[in-house]
Amino acid sequence: MPRQLSMTGEEEMARDIPLAERARPQDLAEIFGQDKLLQPDSLLRRMIEQDSYSSCIFWGPPGTGKTTLARIIERRTRHAFTPFSAVLAKIAEVKELMEKARRLLLAESRRTIVFVDEIHRFNKSQQDAFLPYVESGAIILIGATTENPSFEVIPALLSRCHVFVLEPLSELEIRNILQRALVHVGRDLALDEKALALLAEKAGGDGRRALNNLEMVCRNADRGETIDSEAVERALSHRSLFYDKGGEEHYNLISALHKSIRGSDPQAGLYWLARMLEAGEDPMYLARRLVRLATEDVGLADPQALVQAIAVKDAVHFLGMPEASTALTQLVVYLATAPKSNATEVAYNLAKADAIATSHLKVPLHIRNAPTGLMKELGYGRNYRYAHDYANSYSYQPCFPEQMEEKTYYRPSAFGFEKEVKKRLDWWAGLRKQQEEKE
């Protein structure tokens, strides 16, 4: 005899399913956010409503609706539909599925939609396995990824897919999702306005995260209770910051830090530094990037920038976190407020281009070293002018290859110490002119 369940028992079983799954939209009309992507007559909406698909990739942050869209497509399509997890699937399973799709097309003229969640986790050989079946029309590939497909999907496959970009959800959209989800929580729970606003703010544009947070808060609430912001704060006090150390967000944040400092904005620089450190970024990685920045964006406009950067690198290595945070703060402020110049980087890139183009040209004999008698007989070092034997420790002599005209790579900026560097360069140029006039 089948076991009878009370309403309470059914409620308990339902609560075993995560709230994010129970509250998942069942149709396009229930989706909050992605209005631009799903507006009337948009490409994606037409594909879904007409059940006429081409291969595509859903790219967006976590919790923005990629899997939800795939589930809606699965419910509505007349095509065969097979979901795949790139985390769990093996190459043999991929190939077996591709063959089944090919046979289905031949036998019944039915195509197979293959949904690959986290497609960026498939390696090159696994992605290659899709190619001939996408080209033949046996499968329609729908991939979902949080990573930039330009870097994570092989070019041959990416060129055959339309990329749909999903945006992070706004706080208002998150609030709407949370209010609708309260019905699925049950137990007559409610949220006051401040609690709702705090949950939306803490979600960081991630609908799934918002629902998981709501579920955690509600788990500790009594039936019929109205949850306030203090209860939310207590429940979420140990939640980690939104940050993907290995993905695109990592590079977005380090780019923001670098460009804030380059833009002489120490306040924004400190914000991005704190974002990365508090999310668990390796402080030595940040120190390395700031050492590079000291030479790339400050350079000789303030030679002390590199001295400071190396000192902070050593301090970070010696102290570790959390004590190293103040050393990194000191460096961010120093670099952001220092005069800026990229003259040394520009100079190197110009010299690099010439070096590659003229690598066959020989070093002039007079500035070659002559450690052996044979080399001296061959003219190595002959007529070399030892600068310290001349007035002002200077005597002009050509140092570029003989077949190459002299170039000016380094042009100091008008900022900071480079004003002094320009005076020095002008002084040497004046001495050279006097020498050439005499000779």
N, C-alpha and C positions, 0 to 999 in steps of 0.2 A: 504494500500500500504506500503510495507516495506520501512523503512527509508534508504535513500542512504547515504553512508559515503564517505567523501573525503579521499584522501591519508593521509592528516594531521589528520583527525579524527580517521582513522584506527591506525595511529602511536600512537595517544594519548591513545587509548584503549589498545594497546599492552604494553604501558608503565605502565599501571595499574597493570600488572602482574610483580612480582618482577624479577629483572634481573637474580638472581640465578636460577629461574625457567625457564626463557626464554633461558638461556644459558646451561641448563642441557644437558649432552651428551645423545644422542639417541641410541648409539651402543657402543660396547666394544672398537672399534677402536678410538672412540672420547675421551676416558678417559685418562687424564694425571695423572701420578702417579700410584702406585700399580702395577708396572711392574712385580715384583716377584710373586705377587698373581695371575696375569692374564697372565703369560708367557705361550707360547704354551705347551700343554700337562700338565699344572698344574691341580690340582684336581678341582678347581672352574671353570676354563675355560672349562674343559671337561663336567662338570655338565651342564653348560649353553648351550654349543654347541650341546650336545647330548640330552638335555632336560630330563636328568635323575638325579633326585635330592634326596639327603638324608637331613634330618633336620640339620640345621647349624645356627651359630650365627656370624654376622658381628660385630667385636669389634674394635673400633678405635676412635680417637678424632673427634670432630665435623668437618664437612666439608671435609671429606676425601673420600666420595663416597658410603657410606652405602646405602642410599636411592636410589641413582642413579643406583646401581647394582640391587636393587629390582625392579625398574621401567623397566630396560632392561629385566629382567627375566619375568616380567608381559607381556611385548610386545611379547616375543619370545615363551613362553610356550604354550603347548596344554592343560596343566592342568588347572583346575579352579584356579582362583587367587583372594584372598581376603585380602586387606590391613586392618590393625588394628592399632589404636593409643592407646598405653597403658595409655596415659594421660586421654583420654576421655572414653574409653570402661569400661563397668561395667561387673561384673561376670555373670549376666543373659545373656548379649549379647554374651559373650564368649561361654557359654554353648549352646545357640541357634545355633551359628555358627558351633560348633562341631557336633551337631546333623544333621544339613544340610549336612555337609561334610560326615558323616557316611551314610546318605541315598543316597547321590550321588554316593558313592563308591558301595553300594549294587545295586542300580538301573542301573547305567551306567558304572560301573568299572572305574570311573574317580576319581583321587585323587585331593585334594584341597591343594594348596600352601597357607599357612596363613603367611602373613608378618606382624610381630609385631614390630612397631617402638618404640624405648625406652622401650624395654622389661624389663629393670631393674625396671621400675615403677610399674610393676604388682606385687601384693603382693603374698604371698605363696599360698593362696587358689586359686587365679586366675591362677597361674602357674601350680598348681596341676591339674586344669581342663583340661589342654592340654594332660597330660600324657597318659591316656588310648587311646586317638585318635592317638597320635604319635606311640604308641606301636602297634595298630591295623593296621596302615598304611592308615587310613582315611585321615590324613593330613600330609603334609610336613611342618614343622615349620621353618620359617626363621626369626630370631630375629635380631634386630639392637640395639646396646648399646654403649654408651660412657664410661660405667663403667666396671670394671673388672668382667667378668661373674663368676669367681671363688667365688666372694662374693655376687653377686646380683641375680644369677640364682640358683634355688634349685638343689641340687646334682643329684636327680633322672632325672631331665630334662636335665641338663648339660651333663650327661653321655651319652645321646642319640643324642647329637648334636656335629658336628664338628665345631670348633671355627676357623674362618678366621680372622686374625689380619691385620687391615689396618693401615698404617703408616702415620704420618703427611706429608703433601706435601712439597717438597723442594721449595726454592724461584724460581728456574728456572721453575718448573712445575706450580707454581702460576702465573708467568709471562706469560707462554703460555696460561693459562686459561683466563687471563685478556685480552690478545691480541685478542683471538678468540671472547671474549664477546663484544668487542667494536662494532662488526657488529650488535649486538642485541640492542645496545644503540641507534644507529642512529644519526641523526643530524650532520653527518660528523665530529664527535669529534675524537681527537687523543691524545695520551699520549707521552710526551717526555721520554727519557731513564731514567732520574733521577726520574720522577714521577712514572714510571712503577716499578723501583727498590724499591722505598719507599713503594708503595702499597703492593708489594710482601713481603717486610720485616715486615710491620705492620700486615700482615695476620696471622702470627704465625703458618703457616702450614695448615690453615683452608681455603679451597677454597670458601666456602659459605661466610665467613667473608670478603674475598678479593673482592668478587663480590658485596656484600652489600656496602663495602667501595667505590668501583668504582662507583656504582650507586649514592651514596650520593655526590661524587665529581662531577659527570657529571650533576647532577640535577642543580647545580649552574653555569654551564658553558654555554656560548653562542654557537649557531650553528656555526660549522666550526672552533671552537677554538682548539688550541693545549694546553693541560693542563700540567702545569709544577709542580715541586716538592713543590713550595711555596703554590700553590692552594691546593695540597694534605695535606700539613701540617696544613693549616687553617681549612680545612674541618674535619680533624681527631684529632684536638687538644684536644678534650674532650672525645675521645673514651677510654673505660675502658681497663685495662690489661686483658690478657687471664689468667683466674684463676677460678677454681671450688672449692669453699670453702667446699662443702659437699662431693666432690667426690675424685677419685683417685689422681687427680693432687695435691690436698691439702696434701695428705700423701706423694706424691713424693717429694714435695718441702720441707716439714719439715724433711724428711729423708735426703735430700741434705744438709740442714742447719746443722743437727746433725752430719753428717759424715764429713762435711767440718771442723767443730770445733774439732771433735775427731781427724781428720787428721792434726791438728795444722795449718790450712790454714785460717787466719783471713780475707784475701781478698775475697775468695770464700764465707766464712761465711757471710760477709757483703752483698755480692750480693744477696744471697738467702734470707737474712733477709729483704732487701729492696724489693725484688720481692713480698714477702708475705705481708708486711706492705702496700705497695702502691696499692696492689690489694684488700685491705680491710680486711685483716686477723685481728682477735681479738688480740690486743697486750697482753692481759692477758693470752691467750692461749700460746703465744710464751714465756712469762715469766715463765709459769709453766713448759714448756718443758726444758727451760734453767736451772731452778732449779734442775730438774731431772738430766740433763746432768752434772751439777756441782758435783753431788754425784756419778753418774755412771761412768764418764770418767776421772774425775780429782781426786775426793775423797780426801784422806789424803796426796796425793802428794802436794796439796796446800789447807790446811784447809780454807784459806780465800776465796776460790772460792764459797763456800756455803754462806758465809757471804755476799759477793758481790751479789750473785744471789738473796738472800732474800731482800737485800737493793734495788735492781733494781725492784724486784716484787712490793715492797711497793711504789717505785717512779712511776712505771707505773700506779698503782691503783690511786695514788694521782694526777698525772698530766693528764693522758689520752692522746689521740693522738691529734695533731701531736707532741706535746712536748716530749712525752715519747720515741720518736725514738732515741734520743741521749743516753738515759739511756740504752736502749736495745743494741745500738751500743757499748757502753762501756763494757757491759757484754759479748757480742760476742767476742770482741777483747781480753778481759781478759781471758776468757775460752779457746779461741783458742791458746793463747800464754802460757798458764799455763802448767806445767809438767803434764803428763797424767798417770793415774793408775786406773785400774778397780779392784784392789785387794779387795775392800770392797764388790763389787757386787759378785765377785767370792766367797768370804768368806760366804756371806749370802746364796747363792744358795747351797753351800756344806752343810751348817748347816741346811738349809731347808729340804734337802733330808734326812738327819739323823733324824731330828725332826719328819718328817712324818713316817719314818720307826720304830722309837723307842718311839712313844708317850705314850706307856703303862708303860714305866719305871718311877719309883718314884723318887722324889727329895731326896737326902741323908738326913738322920735325922739331921746331925750336921749343915746343912745350912738352915734348916727350921726355920721359926719364931715360937715363943712359947708365944703367948699373954695370955694363960690361964694356970691355975695350972695343969689341966688334960694333956695338951699338954706337959708340962715339965715332968710330971710323965711318959709319954709315950716315952720320950727321945728326944723330939723336941729340937733342939739347943744344945744338950749335946756335950761337947768337941769342941765347935766352938772356933776358934782362932781369936780374934779381932785383925786385922792387926796392928792397931796403938799401941798396947801394946808391940810390938816387934821391934827389931833394924831395921832401914830402913823402918819402917812401913810395914813390909812384913813377912809373915809366910805361907809357902806352906801348903795347905790342898786340898784334892781332891774335885772338884765341879761338875764333871760329874756324872750321875747315876752310882751306884755301879756295875751294870751288863754291863756297857759299857766302852770300853777302851777310853782313852783320845785321842782327835783328834786335829789336827792343821788345822784350816780353813783359818785364815788370814795370808797371807804371803806378807809382804810389798814389794813394788817395790824398785828399786834402784834410784828412781827419787824424786826430791824435798824434801818435809818435811818427806816423808816416810823413807828416810835415817836416820833421827833422831828417827823415830818410831822404826826402826830396832835396833838401839842402846839401846833403852829402853827395848825392848823385850829381847835382849841378856843379859842385866843387870839383869832383873828379873830371867831369866833362870839360870844365874850364882849363884844368891842367893839361888835358889831352890836346885841346885847341892850341894852347901856348906851345906845346912840344911840336905839333904839326907845323905851326907857323915858322918855328926855328929851323926845322928840318927841310 
